[in-house]
Amino acid sequence: MIALLVNPAAGGGRAAPRADAMERALAAGATVRRYTTTGRGDEARQVTRALDDGAQGLVVVGGDGAVHHAVSALYRAARAGRTTPPLAVCAAGTGNDFVKSLGTPSHDVAALAALVHRGQTRRIDLGMMGDVPFCNAAGLGFDVDVLTRMQRPSIWRGTAAYVVTALTALRGFRGLDLQLDDAPRQRHLMVVFANGHVFGGAFRIAPGARLDNGQLHAVAIGEVARWQRPAVLGLAVLGRHLQHPAVTSRQRSAFVLRGDDRTPLRFEADGELYDAPSGEIAVSVLPAALTVYG
């Protein structure tokens, strides 16, 4: 049985018709059972239901948030000793960052269903931000400020809401004082730990990142004058920001990030907000921790 996990709110409601098409394509070669989320983060409960029902494959129809919560559930089930099925993603969100690195036909339901029917799989890495797994990227600073601002009431929706909020945050964000490993503490616009190479919908934040090499890319953008921020982020869209003097990048399997000892750090993982229990976070990679179709 293939479990079809659907977040109907993803992509401003575009996920529902995509899920119908995905279900028809999968049903041509397998038994399919549909699991629909009823609220933010409900993916974990639905994945547990699917595992209890004996799912042999999991196809998520949604955006990066839905994938994040589904992967978190698979990770915790595997930690508990349960056998977990391979994952495929039918992209139906706004940014769909993870699938850009995954390289599967996530926008083509027929091709994706054929991939699932063939049963060919591979293993990819997961990042860990403390005890929070992430499949694509996690970060602190500007990206967290944008997501926090987006929780406030607004007349804007979808991509427009993100763009308007990001432009406001570019002017208003004061920066975040952080120490990465043994480097000197300094003010940062943002620090991103990338497993995949795309971040924030359009930014090629870590052009050399791969999902299966047992490494994370830590990309740190230091203090930048407010008037220079759009130019730096514009370079990131092209993947050319790594040459900017305010940007540093390092690649390894583990990092330690320290903020203010008095204030717990807030971070995002695959676009979902979390509060760390303290001002220090251990960041690491779990090699070959997730099975995907591909």
Short mmCIF file of the C-alpha atoms (twelve columns), coordinates in Angstrom:
data_MODEL
# 
_entry.id   MODEL 
# 
loop_
_atom_site.group_PDB 
_atom_site.id 
_atom_site.type_symbol 
_atom_site.label_atom_id 
_atom_site.label_alt_id 
_atom_site.label_comp_id 
_atom_site.label_asym_id 
_atom_site.label_seq_id 
_atom_site.Cartn_x 
_atom_site.Cartn_y 
_atom_site.Cartn_z 
_atom_site.pdbx_PDB_model_num 
ATOM 1   C CA . MET A 1   0.000  0.000  0.000   1 
ATOM 2   C CA . ILE A 2   1.198  3.510  -0.898  1 
ATOM 3   C CA . ALA A 3   0.263  6.191  1.612   1 
ATOM 4   C CA . LEU A 4   -0.644 9.499  -0.026  1 
ATOM 5   C CA . LEU A 5   -0.160 12.256 2.548   1 
ATOM 6   C CA . VAL A 6   -1.911 15.483 1.546   1 
ATOM 7   C CA . ASN A 7   -1.690 18.955 3.016   1 
ATOM 8   C CA . PRO A 8   -4.726 20.577 1.320   1 
ATOM 9   C CA . ALA A 9   -3.690 24.082 2.427   1 
ATOM 10  C CA . ALA A 10  -0.314 23.974 0.649   1 
ATOM 11  C CA . GLY A 11  0.293  26.358 -2.224  1 
ATOM 12  C CA . GLY A 12  -2.772 28.428 -1.455  1 
ATOM 13  C CA . GLY A 13  -5.054 25.433 -2.022  1 
ATOM 14  C CA . ARG A 14  -3.307 24.088 -5.131  1 
ATOM 15  C CA . ALA A 15  -2.439 20.853 -3.337  1 
ATOM 16  C CA . ALA A 16  -5.956 19.365 -3.426  1 
ATOM 17  C CA . PRO A 17  -6.280 19.006 -7.229  1 
ATOM 18  C CA . ARG A 18  -2.623 17.902 -7.426  1 
ATOM 19  C CA . ALA A 19  -3.399 15.202 -4.877  1 
ATOM 20  C CA . ASP A 20  -6.358 13.955 -6.944  1 
ATOM 21  C CA . ALA A 21  -4.136 13.637 -10.023 1 
ATOM 22  C CA . MET A 22  -1.372 11.985 -7.977  1 
ATOM 23  C CA . GLU A 23  -3.805 9.475  -6.505  1 
ATOM 24  C CA . ARG A 24  -5.113 8.499  -9.941  1 
ATOM 25  C CA . ALA A 25  -1.581 8.026  -11.278 1 
ATOM 26  C CA . LEU A 26  -0.471 5.929  -8.299  1 
ATOM 27  C CA . ALA A 27  -3.660 3.829  -8.329  1 
ATOM 28  C CA . ALA A 28  -2.836 2.636  -11.854 1 
ATOM 29  C CA . GLY A 29  -0.125 0.420  -10.402 1 
ATOM 30  C CA . ALA A 30  -0.629 0.109  -6.658  1 
ATOM 31  C CA . THR A 31  -3.110 0.244  -3.816  1 
ATOM 32  C CA . VAL A 32  -3.326 3.804  -2.499  1 
ATOM 33  C CA . ARG A 33  -4.671 5.093  0.802   1 
ATOM 34  C CA . ARG A 34  -5.088 8.820  1.343   1 
ATOM 35  C CA . TYR A 35  -4.193 10.643 4.575   1 
ATOM 36  C CA . THR A 36  -5.238 14.297 4.790   1 
ATOM 37  C CA . THR A 37  -3.843 16.716 7.343   1 
ATOM 38  C CA . THR A 38  -6.283 18.775 9.389   1 
ATOM 39  C CA . GLY A 39  -3.880 21.446 10.657  1 
ATOM 40  C CA . ARG A 40  -0.299 22.654 10.803  1 
ATOM 41  C CA . GLY A 41  2.066  19.876 11.892  1 
ATOM 42  C CA . ASP A 42  -0.589 17.160 11.588  1 
ATOM 43  C CA . GLU A 43  1.675  15.302 9.171   1 
ATOM 44  C CA . ALA A 44  3.355  13.503 12.092  1 
ATOM 45  C CA . ARG A 45  0.064  11.984 13.248  1 
ATOM 46  C CA . GLN A 46  -0.907 10.983 9.719   1 
ATOM 47  C CA . VAL A 47  2.486  9.365  9.070   1 
ATOM 48  C CA . THR A 48  2.089  7.338  12.266  1 
ATOM 49  C CA . ARG A 49  -1.333 6.198  11.058  1 
ATOM 50  C CA . ALA A 50  0.157  5.211  7.705   1 
ATOM 51  C CA . LEU A 51  2.925  3.210  9.389   1 
ATOM 52  C CA . ASP A 52  0.357  1.460  11.581  1 
ATOM 53  C CA . ASP A 53  -1.582 0.608  8.412   1 
ATOM 54  C CA . GLY A 54  1.490  -1.029 6.876   1 
ATOM 55  C CA . ALA A 55  2.427  1.576  4.252   1 
ATOM 56  C CA . GLN A 56  5.191  0.391  1.929   1 
ATOM 57  C CA . GLY A 57  5.726  3.800  0.388   1 
ATOM 58  C CA . LEU A 58  4.921  7.414  1.310   1 
ATOM 59  C CA . VAL A 59  4.123  10.181 -1.164  1 
ATOM 60  C CA . VAL A 60  3.749  13.683 0.291   1 
ATOM 61  C CA . VAL A 61  1.665  16.226 -1.610  1 
ATOM 62  C CA . GLY A 62  2.555  19.620 -0.194  1 
ATOM 63  C CA . GLY A 63  5.313  22.118 0.362   1 
ATOM 64  C CA . ASP A 64  8.523  22.137 2.359   1 
ATOM 65  C CA . GLY A 65  6.666  22.411 5.679   1 
ATOM 66  C CA . ALA A 66  4.621  19.278 5.032   1 
ATOM 67  C CA . VAL A 67  7.734  17.393 3.937   1 
ATOM 68  C CA . HIS A 68  9.593  18.586 7.031   1 
ATOM 69  C CA . HIS A 69  6.975  17.278 9.448   1 
ATOM 70  C CA . ALA A 70  6.606  14.007 7.536   1 
ATOM 71  C CA . VAL A 71  10.376 13.455 7.534   1 
ATOM 72  C CA . SER A 72  10.540 14.278 11.250  1 
ATOM 73  C CA . ALA A 73  7.938  11.588 11.887  1 
ATOM 74  C CA . LEU A 74  9.862  9.055  9.790   1 
ATOM 75  C CA . TYR A 75  13.071 9.922  11.633  1 
ATOM 76  C CA . ARG A 76  11.504 9.454  15.072  1 
ATOM 77  C CA . ALA A 77  9.826  6.212  14.004  1 
ATOM 78  C CA . ALA A 78  13.175 4.849  12.777  1 
ATOM 79  C CA . ARG A 79  14.796 5.905  16.059  1 
ATOM 80  C CA . ALA A 80  12.122 3.881  17.841  1 
ATOM 81  C CA . GLY A 81  13.069 0.804  15.822  1 
ATOM 82  C CA . ARG A 82  10.244 0.882  13.306  1 
ATOM 83  C CA . THR A 83  10.711 0.051  9.628   1 
ATOM 84  C CA . THR A 84  9.951  3.164  7.574   1 
ATOM 85  C CA . PRO A 85  8.958  3.349  3.894   1 
ATOM 86  C CA . PRO A 86  10.672 5.297  1.107   1 
ATOM 87  C CA . LEU A 87  9.557  8.890  0.545   1 
ATOM 88  C CA . ALA A 88  8.535  10.735 -2.621  1 
ATOM 89  C CA . VAL A 89  7.413  14.360 -2.866  1 
ATOM 90  C CA . CYS A 90  4.753  15.740 -5.190  1 
ATOM 91  C CA . ALA A 91  5.551  19.463 -5.055  1 
ATOM 92  C CA . ALA A 92  2.541  21.620 -4.215  1 
ATOM 93  C CA . GLY A 93  3.977  24.396 -2.059  1 
ATOM 94  C CA . THR A 94  5.316  27.879 -2.716  1 
ATOM 95  C CA . GLY A 95  9.095  27.480 -2.604  1 
ATOM 96  C CA . ASN A 96  9.513  23.693 -2.939  1 
ATOM 97  C CA . ASP A 97  13.195 24.011 -2.047  1 
ATOM 98  C CA . PHE A 98  13.848 20.401 -1.093  1 
ATOM 99  C CA . VAL A 99  12.767 18.865 -4.397  1 
ATOM 100 C CA . LYS A 100 15.104 21.178 -6.329  1 
ATOM 101 C CA . SER A 101 18.004 19.334 -4.733  1 
ATOM 102 C CA . LEU A 102 16.277 15.943 -4.709  1 
ATOM 103 C CA . GLY A 103 16.120 15.930 -8.505  1 
ATOM 104 C CA . THR A 104 13.011 13.759 -8.871  1 
ATOM 105 C CA . PRO A 105 10.103 14.648 -11.227 1 
ATOM 106 C CA . SER A 106 8.134  16.201 -8.383  1 
ATOM 107 C CA . HIS A 107 6.032  18.442 -10.653 1 
ATOM 108 C CA . ASP A 108 5.032  15.612 -13.032 1 
ATOM 109 C CA . VAL A 109 2.526  13.263 -11.389 1 
ATOM 110 C CA . ALA A 110 2.769  10.583 -14.104 1 
ATOM 111 C CA . ALA A 111 6.576  10.469 -14.004 1 
ATOM 112 C CA . LEU A 112 6.613  10.526 -10.195 1 
ATOM 113 C CA . ALA A 113 4.082  7.683  -10.003 1 
ATOM 114 C CA . ALA A 114 6.186  5.637  -12.449 1 
ATOM 115 C CA . LEU A 115 9.213  6.239  -10.215 1 
ATOM 116 C CA . VAL A 116 7.316  4.968  -7.184  1 
ATOM 117 C CA . HIS A 117 6.004  1.928  -9.094  1 
ATOM 118 C CA . ARG A 118 9.553  0.977  -10.116 1 
ATOM 119 C CA . GLY A 119 10.546 0.936  -6.450  1 
ATOM 120 C CA . GLN A 120 14.052 2.255  -7.074  1 
ATOM 121 C CA . THR A 121 15.380 3.994  -3.963  1 
ATOM 122 C CA . ARG A 122 18.456 5.733  -2.607  1 
ATOM 123 C CA . ARG A 123 19.625 7.066  0.752   1 
ATOM 124 C CA . ILE A 124 20.148 10.749 1.544   1 
ATOM 125 C CA . ASP A 125 21.398 12.645 4.576   1 
ATOM 126 C CA . LEU A 126 19.450 14.535 7.208   1 
ATOM 127 C CA . GLY A 127 20.693 17.575 9.068   1 
ATOM 128 C CA . MET A 128 20.125 17.974 12.801  1 
ATOM 129 C CA . MET A 129 19.617 21.330 14.489  1 
ATOM 130 C CA . GLY A 130 19.903 20.186 18.090  1 
ATOM 131 C CA . ASP A 131 17.308 17.416 18.180  1 
ATOM 132 C CA . VAL A 132 15.285 18.777 15.226  1 
ATOM 133 C CA . PRO A 133 15.880 16.998 11.899  1 
ATOM 134 C CA . PHE A 134 15.796 18.908 8.625   1 
ATOM 135 C CA . CYS A 135 16.006 17.635 5.077   1 
ATOM 136 C CA . ASN A 136 16.901 20.817 3.175   1 
ATOM 137 C CA . ALA A 137 18.209 23.682 5.319   1 
ATOM 138 C CA . ALA A 138 18.048 25.344 8.716   1 
ATOM 139 C CA . GLY A 139 18.981 28.871 9.662   1 
ATOM 140 C CA . LEU A 140 19.031 31.775 12.076  1 
ATOM 141 C CA . GLY A 141 18.774 35.525 11.708  1 
ATOM 142 C CA . PHE A 142 17.065 37.247 8.805   1 
ATOM 143 C CA . ASP A 143 15.080 34.201 7.666   1 
ATOM 144 C CA . VAL A 144 13.721 33.683 11.181  1 
ATOM 145 C CA . ASP A 145 12.798 37.373 11.405  1 
ATOM 146 C CA . VAL A 146 10.835 37.100 8.151   1 
ATOM 147 C CA . LEU A 147 8.957  33.972 9.293   1 
ATOM 148 C CA . THR A 148 8.216  35.544 12.683  1 
ATOM 149 C CA . ARG A 149 6.835  38.676 11.035  1 
ATOM 150 C CA . MET A 150 4.666  36.522 8.746   1 
ATOM 151 C CA . GLN A 151 2.825  35.164 11.770  1 
ATOM 152 C CA . ARG A 152 1.309  38.610 12.311  1 
ATOM 153 C CA . PRO A 153 -2.046 39.495 10.669  1 
ATOM 154 C CA . SER A 154 -1.647 40.835 7.143   1 
ATOM 155 C CA . ILE A 155 -3.721 41.646 4.077   1 
ATOM 156 C CA . TRP A 156 -1.137 39.829 1.931   1 
ATOM 157 C CA . ARG A 157 -1.228 36.110 1.149   1 
ATOM 158 C CA . GLY A 158 1.058  33.505 -0.401  1 
ATOM 159 C CA . THR A 159 4.161  34.604 -2.280  1 
ATOM 160 C CA . ALA A 160 3.143  38.274 -2.094  1 
ATOM 161 C CA . ALA A 161 3.071  38.052 1.697   1 
ATOM 162 C CA . TYR A 162 6.591  36.622 1.768   1 
ATOM 163 C CA . VAL A 163 7.998  39.250 -0.606  1 
ATOM 164 C CA . VAL A 164 6.413  42.187 1.230   1 
ATOM 165 C CA . THR A 165 7.490  40.849 4.606   1 
ATOM 166 C CA . ALA A 166 11.045 40.165 3.439   1 
ATOM 167 C CA . LEU A 167 11.433 43.698 2.070   1 
ATOM 168 C CA . THR A 168 10.223 45.112 5.390   1 
ATOM 169 C CA . ALA A 169 12.601 42.869 7.332   1 
ATOM 170 C CA . LEU A 170 15.552 43.915 5.153   1 
ATOM 171 C CA . ARG A 171 15.157 47.438 6.484   1 
ATOM 172 C CA . GLY A 172 14.208 46.576 10.065  1 
ATOM 173 C CA . PHE A 173 16.251 43.522 11.072  1 
ATOM 174 C CA . ARG A 174 19.086 44.529 13.407  1 
ATOM 175 C CA . GLY A 175 21.206 41.419 12.979  1 
ATOM 176 C CA . LEU A 176 22.096 38.621 15.368  1 
ATOM 177 C CA . ASP A 177 25.292 38.207 17.409  1 
ATOM 178 C CA . LEU A 178 26.592 34.661 16.905  1 
ATOM 179 C CA . GLN A 179 29.745 32.591 17.231  1 
ATOM 180 C CA . LEU A 180 30.195 29.718 14.787  1 
ATOM 181 C CA . ASP A 181 32.632 27.093 16.070  1 
ATOM 182 C CA . ASP A 182 35.854 28.831 17.123  1 
ATOM 183 C CA . ALA A 183 35.429 31.916 14.928  1 
ATOM 184 C CA . PRO A 184 35.118 35.280 16.708  1 
ATOM 185 C CA . ARG A 185 31.627 36.286 17.821  1 
ATOM 186 C CA . GLN A 186 30.187 38.839 15.414  1 
ATOM 187 C CA . ARG A 187 26.924 40.261 14.172  1 
ATOM 188 C CA . HIS A 188 25.323 38.324 11.308  1 
ATOM 189 C CA . LEU A 189 22.557 38.991 8.865   1 
ATOM 190 C CA . MET A 190 21.989 35.233 8.784   1 
ATOM 191 C CA . VAL A 191 23.613 31.816 9.133   1 
ATOM 192 C CA . VAL A 192 22.297 28.905 7.066   1 
ATOM 193 C CA . PHE A 193 23.163 25.214 7.397   1 
ATOM 194 C CA . ALA A 194 22.428 23.691 4.012   1 
ATOM 195 C CA . ASN A 195 21.906 20.048 3.116   1 
ATOM 196 C CA . GLY A 196 20.335 21.046 -0.212  1 
ATOM 197 C CA . HIS A 197 21.559 23.859 -2.430  1 
ATOM 198 C CA . VAL A 198 18.394 26.026 -2.719  1 
ATOM 199 C CA . PHE A 199 16.928 28.092 0.110   1 
ATOM 200 C CA . GLY A 200 14.060 30.562 0.445   1 
ATOM 201 C CA . GLY A 201 12.487 29.655 -2.885  1 
ATOM 202 C CA . ALA A 202 15.101 31.259 -5.124  1 
ATOM 203 C CA . PHE A 203 18.429 31.600 -3.312  1 
ATOM 204 C CA . ARG A 204 21.252 29.267 -4.381  1 
ATOM 205 C CA . ILE A 205 22.596 29.530 -0.871  1 
ATOM 206 C CA . ALA A 206 25.042 26.606 -1.114  1 
ATOM 207 C CA . PRO A 207 25.696 25.865 -4.805  1 
ATOM 208 C CA . GLY A 208 27.981 22.922 -4.018  1 
ATOM 209 C CA . ALA A 209 25.749 21.217 -1.461  1 
ATOM 210 C CA . ARG A 210 24.639 17.630 -2.052  1 
ATOM 211 C CA . LEU A 211 22.070 15.566 -0.188  1 
ATOM 212 C CA . ASP A 212 24.210 12.446 0.001   1 
ATOM 213 C CA . ASN A 213 27.811 13.433 0.810   1 
ATOM 214 C CA . GLY A 214 27.669 13.343 4.633   1 
ATOM 215 C CA . GLN A 215 28.386 17.083 4.891   1 
ATOM 216 C CA . LEU A 216 26.525 20.317 5.593   1 
ATOM 217 C CA . HIS A 217 27.452 23.718 4.178   1 
ATOM 218 C CA . ALA A 218 27.444 26.514 6.774   1 
ATOM 219 C CA . VAL A 219 26.960 29.822 4.952   1 
ATOM 220 C CA . ALA A 220 27.330 32.876 7.184   1 
ATOM 221 C CA . ILE A 221 26.437 36.379 5.995   1 
ATOM 222 C CA . GLY A 222 28.028 38.860 8.363   1 
ATOM 223 C CA . GLU A 223 26.987 42.388 9.202   1 
ATOM 224 C CA . VAL A 224 25.956 44.242 6.050   1 
ATOM 225 C CA . ALA A 225 24.741 47.831 5.814   1 
ATOM 226 C CA . ARG A 226 20.989 47.985 5.253   1 
ATOM 227 C CA . TRP A 227 21.424 49.584 1.861   1 
ATOM 228 C CA . GLN A 228 23.749 46.751 0.771   1 
ATOM 229 C CA . ARG A 229 21.502 43.888 1.860   1 
ATOM 230 C CA . PRO A 230 19.398 43.667 -1.337  1 
ATOM 231 C CA . ALA A 231 22.564 43.423 -3.440  1 
ATOM 232 C CA . VAL A 232 24.008 40.597 -1.331  1 
ATOM 233 C CA . LEU A 233 20.768 38.623 -1.455  1 
ATOM 234 C CA . GLY A 234 20.552 39.318 -5.182  1 
ATOM 235 C CA . LEU A 235 23.955 37.699 -5.595  1 
ATOM 236 C CA . ALA A 236 22.630 34.693 -3.646  1 
ATOM 237 C CA . VAL A 237 19.907 34.187 -6.246  1 
ATOM 238 C CA . LEU A 238 22.713 33.685 -8.777  1 
ATOM 239 C CA . GLY A 239 24.856 31.660 -6.379  1 
ATOM 240 C CA . ARG A 240 27.584 34.322 -6.542  1 
ATOM 241 C CA . HIS A 241 27.351 35.608 -2.961  1 
ATOM 242 C CA . LEU A 242 30.172 33.375 -1.690  1 
ATOM 243 C CA . GLN A 243 32.714 35.806 -3.187  1 
ATOM 244 C CA . HIS A 244 31.306 38.744 -1.182  1 
ATOM 245 C CA . PRO A 245 33.645 39.838 1.655   1 
ATOM 246 C CA . ALA A 246 30.839 39.620 4.223   1 
ATOM 247 C CA . VAL A 247 30.095 35.965 3.370   1 
ATOM 248 C CA . THR A 248 31.942 32.911 4.637   1 
ATOM 249 C CA . SER A 249 31.265 29.265 3.851   1 
ATOM 250 C CA . ARG A 250 32.584 26.068 5.377   1 
ATOM 251 C CA . GLN A 251 31.731 22.419 4.790   1 
ATOM 252 C CA . ARG A 252 31.860 19.742 7.476   1 
ATOM 253 C CA . SER A 253 29.746 17.213 9.369   1 
ATOM 254 C CA . ALA A 254 29.303 19.084 12.673  1 
ATOM 255 C CA . PHE A 255 29.206 22.649 13.985  1 
ATOM 256 C CA . VAL A 256 28.544 24.473 17.240  1 
ATOM 257 C CA . LEU A 257 26.615 27.739 17.191  1 
ATOM 258 C CA . ARG A 258 26.558 30.065 20.197  1 
ATOM 259 C CA . GLY A 259 24.386 33.091 20.760  1 
ATOM 260 C CA . ASP A 260 23.591 35.016 23.924  1 
ATOM 261 C CA . ASP A 261 23.836 32.720 26.967  1 
ATOM 262 C CA . ARG A 262 20.866 34.501 28.506  1 
ATOM 263 C CA . THR A 263 18.531 34.104 25.517  1 
ATOM 264 C CA . PRO A 264 17.512 30.828 23.845  1 
ATOM 265 C CA . LEU A 265 18.147 30.879 20.111  1 
ATOM 266 C CA . ARG A 266 15.224 30.823 17.688  1 
ATOM 267 C CA . PHE A 267 15.828 28.993 14.409  1 
ATOM 268 C CA . GLU A 268 13.967 27.671 11.416  1 
ATOM 269 C CA . ALA A 269 14.246 24.188 9.955   1 
ATOM 270 C CA . ASP A 270 12.837 23.744 6.442   1 
ATOM 271 C CA . GLY A 271 10.848 26.938 7.042   1 
ATOM 272 C CA . GLU A 272 9.323  25.830 10.364  1 
ATOM 273 C CA . LEU A 273 10.106 27.896 13.479  1 
ATOM 274 C CA . TYR A 274 11.634 26.424 16.642  1 
ATOM 275 C CA . ASP A 275 13.024 27.750 19.929  1 
ATOM 276 C CA . ALA A 276 16.230 26.093 21.112  1 
ATOM 277 C CA . PRO A 277 16.389 25.252 24.828  1 
ATOM 278 C CA . SER A 278 19.490 27.443 25.272  1 
ATOM 279 C CA . GLY A 279 21.816 29.888 23.560  1 
ATOM 280 C CA . GLU A 280 23.940 27.090 22.102  1 
ATOM 281 C CA . ILE A 281 23.002 24.658 19.339  1 
ATOM 282 C CA . ALA A 282 24.919 21.614 18.112  1 
ATOM 283 C CA . VAL A 283 24.435 21.183 14.357  1 
ATOM 284 C CA . SER A 284 25.275 17.881 12.700  1 
ATOM 285 C CA . VAL A 285 24.518 15.593 9.790   1 
ATOM 286 C CA . LEU A 286 23.116 12.059 9.847   1 
ATOM 287 C CA . PRO A 287 24.534 10.335 6.755   1 
ATOM 288 C CA . ALA A 288 22.152 8.163  4.709   1 
ATOM 289 C CA . ALA A 289 19.390 8.600  7.297   1 
ATOM 290 C CA . LEU A 290 16.430 8.862  4.905   1 
ATOM 291 C CA . THR A 291 15.291 6.565  2.095   1 
ATOM 292 C CA . VAL A 292 13.745 8.282  -0.926  1 
ATOM 293 C CA . TYR A 293 12.489 7.132  -4.290  1 
ATOM 294 C CA . GLY A 294 14.957 7.972  -7.008  1 
# 
